[in-house]
Amino acid sequence: MIDMPMPASNIKRVFLLIAGASAAAAACTSDLDCSLNGRCTKAGRCECIPAWKGEQCELMHLLGTTPPGAGYRYKTLGGPETSWGGGVLRDDSGTYHMWAAELINHCSMGDWLANSQVVHATSKSLTGPFKRQEVVWPVFAHEPNTVRAPTGEYVMYWTATRNHKIPTMLSKSCECRASNQGKQLRCNGERDWSVDLLTYMSYTTDPNGGNWSAPVEIPQEAPLIDSNFAPVIMPDGSLIGLFRDDGNHTSPKSKENMHIVTATNWRDPKTYKESSEPISGGVVGQAGPDSVFDAPEDPFVWR
């Protein structure tokens, strides 16, 4: 068989076909085709919001490398402390406030059930460094998510237990080596499944130092696991968000599901309602043969 070169006219025709297919693939018919990170224009193209880019708004529009020392890096004389999360809000004076989960006694994330507390840190810059100000909620408290209400309040949702009970078999915090962070000296972080991980809400008008309102419990159908609650408060004071629950609340092997949560009044826990069915799209977790969850976790909702 003799290979013959393709005529230039055919090469051009193939190129145009490929280009046409690519353009067709990039066309949109609804905002869903734009990953809900932009809008689909009448011309059938995605117009992305500033934080996203790409033909389908599928890529984060990052601003370059994080500067040295950015974020929250709290240390004591014994060494650094592990932290988790850390949502940031800017107050009316321009100061940036972070609320994060921090593990006491130099322990690692594996000991979160025994050692997690919620701390407040501030910075004059969005990227930090953030300086630790105070402990907002002591052990056990985890996964703070703070949002701004339309009337100005700073509203925090987080995971905790009744009476700050540590939800482990020993019911006490771990002690770990600062020189070998995460190595346990005296600890049993095994979960006590008789203790529910509840979602609480508190608010303040002044993020500088607190004066947080008395925590109130947000109702959940199955509060065995931490909900990872991700809310947005709407201009009229209503709320919509996502959290997960334990499905049928019977054992650590049961399903974890992501549910929609709504409230007509973010201040009133009695108005919070969880959807009876998990959200569509297959966002349902199922425990594996070794009781390892393959489940949705840590949602994020923004407006």
PEDALIN-V137203 format. One record per residue. N is the residue number from 1. RES is the residue in one small letter. PHI is phi in whole degrees, -180 to 180 (* if undefined). PSI is psi in degrees with one decimal (none if undefined). D_FIRST is the distance of its C-alpha to the first C-alpha in Angstrom with 2 decimals. Layout:
# PEDALIN-V137203
N,RES,PHI,PSI,D_FIRST / N,RES,PHI,PSI,D_FIRST
This chain:
# PEDALIN-V137203
1,m,*,134.4,0.00 / 2,i,-106,124.0,3.80 / 3,d,-76,127.8,6.56 / 4,m,-109,136.4,9.41 / 5,p,-64,143.3,12.95 / 6,m,-77,132.1,15.05 / 7,p,-58,148.8,18.01 / 8,a,-58,-35.8,21.32 / 9,s,-66,-36.1,22.85 / 10,n,-71,-38.5,20.41 / 11,i,-59,-44.5,20.96 / 12,k,-63,-38.4,24.67 / 13,r,-67,-42.8,24.48 / 14,v,-62,-42.5,22.83 / 15,f,-61,-42.5,25.48 / 16,l,-66,-36.2,28.24 / 17,l,-65,-43.6,27.19 / 18,i,-64,-45.3,27.29 / 19,a,-61,-40.5,30.60 / 20,g,-65,-39.5,32.00 / 21,a,-65,-40.2,31.23 / 22,s,-63,-42.7,32.89 / 23,a,-64,-38.8,35.90 / 24,a,-66,-37.7,36.23 / 25,a,-66,-31.1,36.22 / 26,a,-84,-9.8,38.95 / 27,a,-68,152.5,41.15 / 28,c,-123,154.1,44.34 / 29,t,-119,-17.4,46.50 / 30,s,-154,172.6,49.39 / 31,d,-64,-21.7,50.82 / 32,l,-62,-34.4,49.22 / 33,d,-69,-14.3,45.83 / 34,c,-103,22.5,47.47 / 35,s,61,18.5,48.40 / 36,l,58,20.4,52.03 / 37,n,-109,18.1,52.06 / 38,g,-178,-170.3,52.12 / 39,r,-124,150.7,52.27 / 40,c,-89,118.9,49.77 / 41,t,-79,169.9,50.58 / 42,k,-63,-24.2,50.61 / 43,a,-79,-2.5,47.46 / 44,g,81,25.6,45.67 / 45,r,-122,149.0,45.50 / 46,c,-81,130.1,47.18 / 47,e,-110,104.4,50.17 / 48,c,-81,149.4,50.87 / 49,i,-72,160.9,54.31 / 50,p,-57,-27.9,54.81 / 51,a,-78,-6.4,54.21 / 52,w,-132,157.1,50.63 / 53,k,-148,179.5,47.45 / 54,g,105,162.5,43.82 / 55,e,-62,-28.6,42.22 / 56,q,-119,23.1,43.99 / 57,c,54,38.1,46.89 / 58,e,-98,-2.3,45.53 / 59,l,-116,134.8,46.12 / 60,m,-70,138.1,49.56 / 61,h,-91,80.9,50.58 / 62,l,-76,154.4,51.91 / 63,l,-105,22.1,54.17 / 64,g,107,-172.6,53.09 / 65,t,-72,138.9,54.19 / 66,t,-65,129.7,57.39 / 67,p,-67,155.0,60.11 / 68,p,-59,140.1,61.73 / 69,g,79,7.5,64.58 / 70,a,-70,162.9,63.51 / 71,g,80,-154.0,64.42 / 72,y,-113,118.2,67.06 / 73,r,-136,65.8,67.62 / 74,y,-74,135.0,71.07 / 75,k,-131,149.8,72.55 / 76,t,-114,-178.2,75.90 / 77,l,-61,-24.7,77.55 / 78,g,-86,-4.4,75.81 / 79,g,126,-174.6,72.31 / 80,p,-75,155.1,69.87 / 81,e,-110,140.2,69.98 / 82,t,-74,139.3,66.92 / 83,s,-131,163.9,66.47 / 84,w,-142,134.4,64.29 / 85,g,74,-150.6,63.40 / 86,g,126,63.5,65.49 / 87,g,-68,148.1,65.39 / 88,v,-124,135.3,66.89 / 89,l,-127,145.3,69.12 / 90,r,-99,128.3,70.70 / 91,d,-84,179.5,74.39 / 92,d,-71,-15.3,76.23 / 93,s,-93,-6.0,77.26 / 94,g,101,-1.1,73.73 / 95,t,-80,140.8,73.88 / 96,y,-98,132.6,70.94 / 97,h,-117,132.8,71.86 / 98,m,-120,137.5,69.80 / 99,w,-121,122.3,70.68 / 100,a,-134,159.4,68.79 / 101,a,-86,131.8,69.09 / 102,e,-129,136.8,70.30 / 103,l,-96,125.4,70.75 / 104,i,-79,164.6,74.07 / 105,n,65,27.0,74.84 / 106,h,63,28.6,71.55 / 107,c,-90,162.5,69.61 / 108,s,-94,177.7,65.92 / 109,m,-62,-22.6,64.37 / 110,g,-63,-16.5,64.51 / 111,d,-106,23.0,68.27 / 112,w,-61,-34.5,68.25 / 113,l,-66,-25.5,70.29 / 114,a,-101,-20.2,73.10 / 115,n,-129,1.5,73.03 / 116,s,-82,135.6,71.74 / 117,q,-136,165.6,73.97 / 118,v,-105,128.2,73.46 / 119,v,-122,161.3,74.18 / 120,h,-118,133.9,74.46 / 121,a,-137,155.5,73.22 / 122,t,-133,160.4,73.29 / 123,s,-156,152.9,71.70 / 124,k,-84,-8.7,72.08 / 125,s,-123,146.4,68.29 / 126,l,-61,-36.5,65.67 / 127,t,-86,-9.1,63.74 / 128,g,96,-165.0,66.90 / 129,p,-72,149.1,68.13 / 130,f,-96,132.0,70.09 / 131,k,-100,128.1,73.56 / 132,r,-65,132.9,74.89 / 133,q,-107,-53.7,78.01 / 134,e,-162,163.3,79.16 / 135,v,-84,123.1,78.38 / 136,v,-86,-49.0,78.35 / 137,w,-132,122.8,78.07 / 138,p,-74,175.6,78.66 / 139,v,-57,132.0,76.94 / 140,f,-101,125.8,75.63 / 141,a,-151,137.8,73.82 / 142,h,-151,157.4,70.08 / 143,e,54,58.5,67.33 / 144,p,-70,141.1,69.38 / 145,n,-135,110.2,67.91 / 146,t,-110,129.6,70.14 / 147,v,-127,163.9,69.79 / 148,r,-102,132.4,72.00 / 149,a,-83,156.3,74.04 / 150,p,-63,-20.3,74.58 / 151,t,-94,8.6,78.25 / 152,g,103,-15.2,77.41 / 153,e,-67,149.5,77.77 / 154,y,-96,117.3,75.45 / 155,v,-114,118.4,74.55 / 156,m,-107,135.2,73.28 / 157,y,-118,137.7,71.73 / 158,w,-155,168.0,71.27 / 159,t,-96,133.7,71.20 / 160,a,-156,-176.3,74.44 / 161,t,-127,163.2,76.74 / 162,r,-66,133.6,80.27 / 163,n,61,25.6,82.82 / 164,h,57,27.4,80.07 / 165,k,-64,130.4,79.67 / 166,i,-77,121.9,76.93 / 167,p,-84,47.3,74.52 / 168,t,-122,167.9,74.02 / 169,m,-64,-32.2,75.70 / 170,l,-89,-13.2,78.01 / 171,s,56,36.6,78.69 / 172,k,-150,160.8,78.81 / 173,s,-75,155.0,76.64 / 174,c,-83,158.7,74.68 / 175,e,-121,127.3,75.54 / 176,c,-128,157.2,72.71 / 177,r,-76,129.7,72.58 / 178,a,-71,-32.2,72.07 / 179,s,-76,-18.2,70.79 / 180,n,-137,72.1,68.12 / 181,q,-53,129.9,67.50 / 182,g,99,-16.4,66.89 / 183,k,-76,121.6,68.40 / 184,q,-82,135.8,71.06 / 185,l,-92,-56.2,74.57 / 186,r,-137,104.5,76.22 / 187,c,-162,145.3,74.09 / 188,n,-140,98.4,72.94 / 189,g,-88,13.7,70.63 / 190,e,-63,133.7,70.01 / 191,r,-65,135.6,70.27 / 192,d,-94,102.6,73.41 / 193,w,-75,-3.0,72.03 / 194,s,-83,-8.6,75.52 / 195,v,-104,118.8,75.53 / 196,d,-75,145.8,73.76 / 197,l,-98,108.1,71.87 / 198,l,-100,160.2,73.31 / 199,t,-104,128.6,72.46 / 200,y,-119,159.1,75.27 / 201,m,-134,140.1,75.90 / 202,s,-149,158.7,78.26 / 203,y,-145,160.8,78.67 / 204,t,-149,154.8,80.49 / 205,t,-93,-11.8,81.19 / 206,d,-130,109.2,81.21 / 207,p,-75,-9.7,78.32 / 208,n,-85,87.3,80.36 / 209,g,99,-8.9,81.99 / 210,g,111,-115.5,81.81 / 211,n,58,44.6,84.61 / 212,w,-72,145.6,82.06 / 213,s,-68,162.2,83.33 / 214,a,-60,129.3,84.04 / 215,p,-61,140.8,80.74 / 216,v,-122,146.1,80.15 / 217,e,-83,132.6,77.84 / 218,i,-91,125.2,74.98 / 219,p,-66,141.0,74.74 / 220,q,-134,147.0,71.73 / 221,e,-70,-35.8,71.08 / 222,a,-145,83.7,69.88 / 223,p,-89,32.4,70.72 / 224,l,-68,-34.3,69.82 / 225,i,-113,164.8,67.10 / 226,d,-67,136.9,66.99 / 227,s,-83,-18.8,65.97 / 228,n,54,41.4,64.13 / 229,f,-60,127.2,65.80 / 230,a,-124,97.1,64.07 / 231,p,-106,161.0,66.31 / 232,v,-132,130.2,66.60 / 233,i,-96,126.4,70.02 / 234,m,-84,164.7,69.93 / 235,p,-57,-27.7,72.23 / 236,d,-89,5.7,74.57 / 237,g,90,-4.1,75.07 / 238,s,-79,174.0,72.89 / 239,l,-141,146.7,70.14 / 240,i,-141,143.7,66.67 / 241,g,-168,-173.6,64.65 / 242,l,-128,140.6,62.70 / 243,f,-151,163.4,63.76 / 244,r,-104,154.9,62.78 / 245,d,-136,-175.1,65.06 / 246,d,-95,22.0,65.07 / 247,g,68,-98.3,64.29 / 248,n,-106,7.7,66.98 / 249,h,54,41.6,68.94 / 250,t,-114,-32.7,69.35 / 251,s,-163,165.2,67.64 / 252,p,-66,-6.1,65.28 / 253,k,-94,-3.5,62.53 / 254,s,-78,171.6,62.78 / 255,k,-73,146.5,60.40 / 256,e,-107,135.2,60.46 / 257,n,-130,150.7,59.90 / 258,m,-99,125.0,59.72 / 259,h,-121,154.3,62.31 / 260,i,-86,136.9,63.44 / 261,v,-119,134.4,67.00 / 262,t,-129,156.4,69.16 / 263,a,-149,140.9,72.76 / 264,t,-81,-22.0,74.98 / 265,n,-145,111.4,76.95 / 266,w,-61,-25.4,75.45 / 267,r,-74,-26.7,78.98 / 268,d,-102,105.8,79.84 / 269,p,-62,-21.9,78.09 / 270,k,-68,-17.7,79.30 / 271,t,-92,-2.9,76.92 / 272,y,-78,129.3,73.76 / 273,k,-130,135.8,71.66 / 274,e,-101,136.9,68.56 / 275,s,-61,140.5,66.03 / 276,s,-70,-26.3,66.40 / 277,e,-116,149.3,62.65 / 278,p,-65,160.0,60.10 / 279,i,-65,153.4,57.94 / 280,s,-75,169.0,54.82 / 281,g,102,10.5,51.30 / 282,g,79,18.3,51.45 / 283,v,-85,70.0,53.64 / 284,v,-134,132.6,55.36 / 285,g,-96,151.2,55.67 / 286,q,-137,128.9,55.83 / 287,a,-66,140.1,57.21 / 288,g,-84,-177.3,54.91 / 289,p,-64,-23.9,55.96 / 290,d,-103,24.3,57.53 / 291,s,61,28.8,59.40 / 292,v,-98,123.0,57.03 / 293,f,-74,133.4,56.78 / 294,d,-110,86.0,53.51 / 295,a,-140,155.0,55.37 / 296,p,-69,148.6,55.55 / 297,e,-157,153.3,57.78 / 298,d,53,58.9,59.13 / 299,p,-69,163.7,58.39 / 300,f,-139,130.2,59.05 / 301,v,-125,133.8,60.34 / 302,w,-141,163.7,61.08 / 303,r,-135,none,62.21
